[in-house]
């Protein structure tokens, strides 16, 4: 039996509901009809990606300042 796959936009919206709007994972997962485990994994993945993106932005700003 294969795992259910969700579209990227769906995952991002679920992530935003938890992180930006402050909704509980349990509430969001029930409302969207996904398992709590799946939503926790999604939140964990996107937090890591956002952290990496923020680090790269800071590095780019630093090097732009140094070269200018």
C-alpha positions as CSV (number, residue, x, y, z in Angstrom):
1,X,0.0,0.0,0.0
2,X,1.5,3.3,-1.0
3,X,1.5,6.5,1.0
4,X,-0.8,9.3,0.0
5,X,1.0,12.2,-1.7
6,X,-0.1,15.8,-1.3
7,X,0.5,18.7,-3.7
8,X,3.2,21.2,-2.7
9,X,0.7,24.1,-2.3
10,X,-1.4,22.0,0.1
11,X,1.7,21.3,2.2
12,X,2.7,24.9,2.3
13,X,-0.8,26.1,3.3
14,X,-0.9,23.5,6.1
15,X,2.5,24.6,7.3
16,X,1.4,28.3,7.3
17,X,-1.7,27.4,9.3
18,X,0.5,25.9,12.0
19,X,3.5,28.2,12.0
20,X,2.1,31.6,11.0
21,X,-1.5,31.4,12.2
22,X,-0.8,29.5,15.4
23,X,-3.3,26.7,14.9
24,X,-2.6,23.4,16.6
25,X,-1.3,20.5,14.4
26,X,-4.1,18.3,15.7
27,X,-6.8,20.9,14.7
28,X,-5.3,21.5,11.2
29,X,-4.8,17.8,10.5
30,X,-8.5,17.1,11.4
31,X,-9.7,20.0,9.4
32,X,-7.7,19.1,6.3
33,X,-8.3,15.3,6.6
34,X,-4.6,14.3,7.0
35,X,-2.9,12.4,9.7
36,X,-1.2,14.3,12.5
37,X,2.0,12.4,11.7
38,X,2.0,13.6,8.1
39,X,1.4,17.2,9.2
40,X,4.2,17.0,11.8
41,X,6.6,15.7,9.1
42,X,5.5,18.5,6.7
43,X,6.1,21.2,9.4
44,X,9.5,19.7,10.3
45,X,10.6,19.6,6.6
46,X,9.5,23.2,5.9
47,X,11.0,24.6,9.0
48,X,14.4,23.2,7.9
49,X,14.0,24.6,4.4
50,X,13.1,28.0,5.7
51,X,16.1,28.0,8.0
52,X,18.4,27.2,5.2
53,X,16.8,29.9,3.0
54,X,17.2,32.5,5.7
55,X,20.9,31.5,6.2
56,X,21.6,31.8,2.4
57,X,19.9,35.3,2.3
58,X,22.1,36.5,5.2
59,X,25.2,35.1,3.4
60,X,24.2,36.8,0.1
61,X,23.7,40.1,1.9
62,X,27.0,39.8,3.7
63,X,29.0,39.1,0.5
64,X,27.1,41.8,-1.4
65,X,28.1,44.3,1.2
66,X,31.7,43.1,1.2
67,X,32.1,43.4,-2.5
68,X,30.4,46.8,-2.8
